[in-house]
Amino acid sequence: MKKQPVRLTTEQFIHPASSYQIYFQHINEIHALHWHEFYELCFVLRGRGMNTVNGTAHELRKGSLFLLTPADFHEIYSYPDEPMELYNLVFDEKLLDQGMREFMFGQVAEYMVDLNEAHHDAIESEFSMIRDEVQLMKPGHSILIKGAFERILLYLFRTFHDGKGQPELPVTPSQSSTLQRALVYMHHHFREELRLEDAAKQAGLAPNYFSLVFHKMTGISFQIYLQGLRLQFAKSLLQASDIPITEICFASGFNTLTHFERAFKQKYGSSPRTFRSN
């Protein structure tokens, strides 16, 4: 039976005075379908299981390293008699400086990799250091934590793209400074009330000029691009959950059910209700 996603808030998992928290988790049962207001960087130390992200299943084992954004929803569970232990570093956007955001999220990517034994030990050491520094709070702990965190992200990025060839950025390097920040922002905030002015601010451009640049570089308008992100998210929710269609409409960023149903049918050829039943 399908599940209804649970929303996990930043206040539940990250102290107000911090931008991150690390957890050592034992997973021996299903963690039901949910999404977060924060980012989640996970590393499997032992055991085997399954992680279903946005409706797509990914097998987990020792050495699996993956990153989830606020735009993702997932369900995770271990196989019988193979309980998983993993590090789970949760963080909000404040921990990512602008350069790292653009580096990691200059394109759409599901960051999930499996490390070999040698690399497993190196990444486990980084997570272990973060946990120790969080617990001990010695002078300079924030610097060490930030360094370890960024090394893990960079290793995830390299390993992911080593298996796929060179990353295909959405725009050329000379254009990236004007558009990449906006694209990153859109991919992580499309479920919110997102205006063209908000994206233009991320790019450092006036709204009218940003609209022209966006269309020139992507081939479509800002609104069509944004609607596409919302429709893809809604489609995944319809496939993976039994959450009511009205709730999916608003959870995906649409303001009215009529607009959502019309846009969905135009893109996918059937109404949300018919799509789900098929």
C-alpha positions as CSV (number, residue, x, y, z in Angstrom):
1,M,0.0,0.0,0.0
2,K,1.3,3.5,-0.9
3,K,2.2,5.9,1.9
4,Q,1.5,9.6,2.5
5,P,4.7,11.5,2.8
6,V,5.6,13.1,6.2
7,R,7.2,16.5,6.2
8,L,10.3,16.8,8.5
9,T,11.1,20.3,9.6
10,T,14.4,22.0,10.2
11,E,13.4,22.8,13.8
12,Q,13.0,19.1,14.5
13,F,16.5,18.1,13.5
14,I,18.8,21.2,13.6
15,H,19.4,23.4,16.6
16,P,18.3,27.0,16.0
17,A,21.9,28.2,16.7
18,S,23.4,25.9,14.2
19,S,23.1,25.1,10.5
20,Y,23.8,21.4,10.7
21,Q,23.6,18.3,12.9
22,I,25.1,14.8,12.5
23,Y,23.3,11.6,13.5
24,F,24.5,8.0,13.7
25,Q,21.5,5.9,12.7
26,H,20.5,2.2,13.0
27,I,17.9,1.3,10.4
28,N,16.2,-2.0,11.0
29,E,12.7,-1.0,9.8
30,I,11.1,1.1,7.2
31,H,11.5,4.9,7.5
32,A,8.2,5.8,5.7
33,L,8.0,8.1,2.8
34,H,9.0,11.7,3.8
35,W,10.6,14.9,2.7
36,H,12.7,17.5,4.5
37,E,13.0,21.2,4.7
38,F,16.8,20.6,4.9
39,Y,19.6,18.8,3.0
40,E,20.6,15.3,4.0
41,L,24.1,13.8,3.3
42,C,24.1,10.0,4.2
43,F,26.9,7.4,4.2
44,V,26.2,3.7,4.8
45,L,28.7,2.0,7.1
46,R,27.3,-1.5,7.0
47,G,24.2,-3.5,6.1
48,R,22.0,-3.5,2.9
49,G,18.7,-1.9,2.0
50,M,16.8,0.2,-0.4
51,N,16.4,4.0,-0.8
52,T,13.4,5.1,-3.0
53,V,13.9,8.7,-4.1
54,N,11.3,10.6,-6.0
55,G,9.7,7.2,-6.9
56,T,13.0,5.6,-8.1
57,A,14.5,2.7,-6.1
58,H,18.3,2.7,-5.4
59,E,20.0,-0.2,-3.6
60,L,22.1,0.6,-0.6
61,R,25.1,-1.2,0.8
62,K,28.3,-0.6,2.7
63,G,29.9,2.4,1.0
64,S,26.8,4.0,-0.4
65,L,27.0,7.8,-0.3
66,F,24.1,10.0,-1.3
67,L,22.8,13.6,-1.0
68,L,19.1,14.7,-0.8
69,T,17.8,18.2,-1.3
70,P,14.7,19.9,0.1
71,A,13.0,19.1,-3.3
72,D,13.4,15.3,-2.8
73,F,11.1,12.8,-1.1
74,H,12.2,9.3,-0.2
75,E,11.6,6.1,1.8
76,I,14.5,4.0,3.2
77,Y,14.6,0.5,4.7
78,S,17.0,-2.3,5.4
79,Y,16.8,-5.9,4.1
80,P,15.8,-8.6,6.6
81,D,18.7,-9.6,8.8
82,E,20.9,-6.9,7.2
83,P,20.2,-3.8,9.3
84,M,22.0,-0.7,8.2
85,E,24.2,1.7,10.1
86,L,24.8,5.1,8.6
87,Y,26.0,8.6,9.2
88,N,23.3,11.2,8.5
89,L,24.5,14.8,8.2
90,V,21.5,17.2,8.0
91,F,22.1,20.8,7.1
92,D,20.5,23.9,5.8
93,E,21.6,26.3,3.0
94,K,23.7,28.4,5.3
95,L,26.4,25.7,5.5
96,L,26.8,25.8,1.7
97,D,28.7,28.9,0.5
98,Q,27.8,30.3,-2.9
99,G,30.7,28.6,-4.7
100,M,29.9,25.2,-3.4
101,R,26.2,25.6,-4.3
102,E,27.1,26.4,-7.9
103,F,29.6,23.6,-8.0
104,M,27.3,20.9,-6.7
105,F,24.0,22.1,-8.2
106,G,24.9,23.7,-11.5
107,Q,23.0,20.9,-13.1
108,V,20.2,18.5,-12.1
109,A,21.8,15.5,-10.5
110,E,20.8,12.7,-8.2
111,Y,24.0,12.3,-6.2
112,M,24.2,8.6,-5.3
113,V,27.4,6.6,-5.5
114,D,28.9,3.4,-4.1
115,L,32.5,3.6,-2.9
116,N,35.1,0.9,-2.9
117,E,36.8,-0.3,0.3
118,A,39.7,2.1,0.2
119,H,37.5,5.2,-0.4
120,H,35.0,3.9,2.1
121,D,37.6,4.2,4.9
122,A,38.5,7.8,3.9
123,I,34.9,9.0,3.9
124,E,34.1,7.2,7.1
125,S,37.0,9.0,8.7
126,E,35.6,12.4,7.5
127,F,32.2,11.7,9.0
128,S,33.7,10.4,12.2
129,M,35.7,13.6,12.6
130,I,32.6,15.7,12.1
131,R,30.8,13.7,14.8
132,D,33.7,14.0,17.2
133,E,34.0,17.8,16.6
134,V,30.3,18.3,17.1
135,Q,30.4,16.4,20.4
136,L,33.7,18.0,21.8
137,M,33.2,21.6,20.6
138,K,36.9,22.4,20.9
139,P,38.3,25.7,19.6
140,G,38.2,25.7,15.8
141,H,35.7,22.9,15.5
142,S,33.5,24.8,13.0
143,I,36.5,25.2,10.6
144,L,37.3,21.5,10.8
145,I,33.7,20.5,10.3
146,K,33.3,22.8,7.3
147,G,36.5,21.4,5.7
148,A,35.4,17.7,6.2
149,F,31.9,18.5,4.9
150,E,33.2,20.1,1.7
151,R,35.7,17.3,1.1
152,I,32.9,14.8,1.3
153,L,30.8,16.8,-1.1
154,L,33.7,17.2,-3.6
155,Y,34.4,13.5,-3.4
156,L,30.7,12.8,-4.1
157,F,30.7,15.1,-7.0
158,R,33.9,13.6,-8.6
159,T,32.8,10.0,-8.0
160,F,29.4,10.7,-9.5
161,H,30.7,12.3,-12.6
162,D,33.6,9.8,-13.0
163,G,30.8,7.3,-13.8
164,K,29.0,9.6,-16.2
165,G,31.8,11.5,-18.0
166,Q,32.4,15.2,-17.6
167,P,29.5,17.1,-16.1
168,E,27.2,18.8,-18.5
169,L,26.6,22.3,-17.1
170,P,23.3,23.9,-18.1
171,V,25.1,26.9,-19.6
172,T,28.6,27.7,-20.9
173,P,31.2,28.8,-18.3
174,S,31.0,32.4,-19.4
175,Q,27.2,32.4,-18.8
176,S,27.3,30.5,-15.5
177,S,27.7,33.5,-13.2
178,T,24.4,34.9,-14.5
179,L,22.2,31.8,-14.5
180,Q,23.6,29.0,-12.4
181,R,22.7,30.6,-9.1
182,A,19.1,31.1,-10.3
183,L,18.8,27.5,-11.5
184,V,20.1,26.1,-8.3
185,Y,17.7,28.3,-6.4
186,M,14.8,27.2,-8.6
187,H,15.5,23.5,-8.3
188,H,15.6,23.7,-4.5
189,H,12.7,26.1,-3.9
190,F,10.2,25.3,-6.7
191,R,7.6,24.0,-4.2
192,E,7.5,27.5,-2.6
193,E,5.9,30.7,-3.9
194,L,8.7,31.5,-6.3
195,R,8.6,34.6,-8.4
196,L,10.8,35.7,-11.3
197,E,12.1,38.5,-9.2
198,D,13.4,36.0,-6.6
199,A,15.3,34.1,-9.2
200,A,16.6,37.3,-10.8
201,K,17.9,38.4,-7.4
202,Q,19.9,35.2,-7.2
203,A,21.5,35.9,-10.6
204,G,22.1,39.5,-9.7
205,L,20.1,40.8,-12.6
206,A,17.2,43.1,-13.1
207,P,14.0,41.0,-13.6
208,N,13.3,42.1,-17.2
209,Y,16.8,41.4,-18.3
210,F,17.0,38.1,-16.4
211,S,13.8,37.0,-18.2
212,L,15.5,37.6,-21.5
213,V,18.7,35.9,-20.5
214,F,16.9,32.9,-19.0
215,H,14.9,32.3,-22.2
216,K,18.0,32.7,-24.4
217,M,20.0,30.2,-22.4
218,T,17.4,27.6,-21.7
219,G,15.2,28.0,-24.7
220,I,12.0,28.4,-22.6
221,S,10.6,31.0,-20.3
222,F,11.1,31.2,-16.6
223,Q,7.5,30.2,-15.9
224,I,7.5,27.2,-18.2
225,Y,10.7,26.0,-16.7
226,L,9.4,26.4,-13.2
227,Q,6.1,24.7,-14.1
228,G,8.1,21.8,-15.5
229,L,9.9,21.3,-12.2
230,R,6.6,21.3,-10.3
231,L,4.9,18.9,-12.7
232,Q,7.8,16.4,-12.5
233,F,7.6,16.5,-8.7
234,A,3.8,16.0,-8.8
235,K,4.2,13.1,-11.2
236,S,6.7,11.4,-8.9
237,L,4.3,11.9,-5.9
238,L,1.4,10.4,-7.8
239,Q,3.5,7.3,-8.6
240,A,5.0,6.8,-5.2
241,S,2.2,7.8,-2.8
242,D,-1.5,7.9,-2.2
243,I,-1.5,11.5,-1.0
244,P,-4.7,13.2,-2.2
245,I,-4.4,15.0,-5.5
246,T,-5.4,18.3,-4.0
247,E,-2.5,18.1,-1.5
248,I,-0.1,17.1,-4.3
249,C,-1.2,20.2,-6.2
250,F,-0.2,22.5,-3.3
251,A,2.8,20.5,-2.2
252,S,4.2,20.8,-5.8
253,G,3.9,24.6,-5.7
254,F,0.6,25.2,-7.6
255,N,-1.9,27.7,-6.2
256,T,-5.1,26.3,-7.7
257,L,-6.2,22.7,-8.5
258,T,-7.7,23.8,-11.8
259,H,-4.4,25.2,-13.1
260,F,-2.5,22.1,-11.8
261,E,-4.9,19.6,-13.5
262,R,-4.9,21.6,-16.8
263,A,-1.0,21.9,-16.8
264,F,-0.6,18.2,-15.9
265,K,-2.9,17.0,-18.7
266,Q,-1.2,19.2,-21.2
267,K,2.2,17.8,-20.4
268,Y,1.4,14.1,-19.7
269,G,-1.7,13.6,-21.8
270,S,-4.0,12.6,-18.9
271,S,-5.4,14.1,-15.8
272,P,-3.6,13.4,-12.5
273,R,-6.4,11.1,-11.4
274,T,-6.2,9.0,-14.6
275,F,-2.4,9.0,-14.5
276,R,-2.5,7.5,-11.0
277,S,-5.1,4.9,-11.8
278,N,-3.0,3.7,-14.8
